[in-house]
Amino acid sequence: MTERERRDALSAGRPEMDLAGEPALGSIVGEEEVEAAVRTLRASMSPEVGFRTPGSEAEPFEAELAAHFGTRFAVTVNSAGAGLDLAMRALDLQPGDEVICPSINFKAAPMAIVGQGGTWVPCEVDPRTLQADPSDVERRITPRTRAILPVHMNGLSAPMDDLLEIAERHPHPVHGPLKVIGDAARACGGAYRGALIGKKGWMTVFSFHTQKNMTTLGEGGAITTDDAAAADRIVKLRFFGGSDGWGSSCLMTNVQAAVGRVQLRRLPAMIEARRRIAAERTSLLSSCPELTLPYEPEDCRHSYYLYTILVPKSWAGTGRDRLCAMLRDDYRVNTVIANPPVHSTVPFLKAHVGNVHLPISEEVGARLFCPPIHPGMSDHDNRYISAAILDAVDRLRAVLGP
Ligand SMILES: Cc1ncc(COP(=O)(O)O)c(C=O)c1O
């Protein structure tokens, strides 16, 4: 973006949408969703039908999800948090069993490991992709390791083939090859090596929370798998254990499933819109030497749930925070820090892991920030946000140096 283009974009006025760094609604919801919700609500009003779950919409939604992701099974749940709990429960972890999972993460996956009696072993990420670093994962494997839980961070795929190969090469003495379970809460619609995220690994957990790439009325999720026994176990766990064993109630409602079917049809276009906005932003910001822009490996199709930028190492922490404050106060551009390493920032998890130091995650966590991205964002808003970032970086450079 030239100086002139930047001035024009800023003087054209601040964004039409006052978006949070991670917008409150991540998808586009329209009349088709309203119609699906009302139709299902009306059908539920009879005493013979009710709001029973799973109802008439759940089965087709699950079949459509499985067909979309190319898996044998998809099981809907009431949230990705619950889905991660069930996936961890399906491992039948014994005290001392370890699960490796990155610390640059939302707290949900580590919480699920600990909640099901496991020991969370935090690992480093590749700073270019923010995904679990396979060589660091391998270094942390012990005879107690049961699973690897990569998060497809901020919409990009984790390096699944590398992780699966490591999992095969380091079998657990009793349970065999380590299980690889993907947390794709933020990555619905992304792809890796010709397959959609959700195909590779033992199970993949998706979120349909309001902020995610698609939503089922604000909460919801799904687990995809090719393993019939795993799918059967999740179906039992999500409703009080079936006829035997422990379970809880983690069902999605029928009205949500009806809306999910519409959202799933919209998903490819919404991902294309995110990708177009991200590509335009990357080209607008590429002239700025201070900023490390999102990296998309050749074998990945980023879904750009978030557009993650790194500031220079010399600006880590206070410099990054000043930049975000300037963007908010002087340009009315919000940002989100997604996410600082949870082993050092979430007290419950900090107490769990003890005195662990992850230098790469700690540094990256102090350098990253995410300005808003949304599939409905106008070109004007995208240009304004990009111009604001360039302007704020110039001003900060004058104070802090490059
Ligand atoms: C990476 C990640 N995992 C899991 C979750 C939990 O998703 P849900 O809100 O559907 O429980 C989130 C939600 O923000 C997330 O970002």
The ligand as a MOL file (V3000), in Angstrom:
LIG
                    3D

  0  0  0     0  0            999 V3000
M  V30 BEGIN CTAB
M  V30 COUNTS 16 16 0 0 0
M  V30 BEGIN ATOM
M  V30 1 C -9.0060 -23.7510 19.9130 0
M  V30 2 C -10.3330 -23.8870 20.6100 0
M  V30 3 N -10.6920 -25.0840 21.1140 0
M  V30 4 C -11.8710 -25.2680 21.7200 0
M  V30 5 C -12.7660 -24.2310 21.8780 0
M  V30 6 C -14.0480 -24.4770 22.5950 0
M  V30 7 O -15.1370 -24.3410 21.7170 0
M  V30 8 P -16.6190 -24.2450 22.2550 0
M  V30 9 O -16.8900 -22.8080 22.5440 0
M  V30 10 O -17.4600 -24.7590 21.1370 0
M  V30 11 O -16.7140 -25.1000 23.4710 0
M  V30 12 C -12.4590 -22.9810 21.3820 0
M  V30 13 C -13.4020 -21.8690 21.5570 0
M  V30 14 O -13.1340 -20.7290 21.5070 0
M  V30 15 C -11.2030 -22.7970 20.7230 0
M  V30 16 O -10.8550 -21.6090 20.2320 0
M  V30 END ATOM
M  V30 BEGIN BOND
M  V30 1 1 1 2
M  V30 2 1 2 3
M  V30 3 2 2 15
M  V30 4 2 3 4
M  V30 5 1 4 5
M  V30 6 1 5 6
M  V30 7 2 5 12
M  V30 8 1 6 7
M  V30 9 1 7 8
M  V30 10 2 8 9
M  V30 11 1 8 10
M  V30 12 1 8 11
M  V30 13 1 12 13
M  V30 14 1 12 15
M  V30 15 2 13 14
M  V30 16 1 15 16
M  V30 END BOND
M  V30 END CTAB
M  END
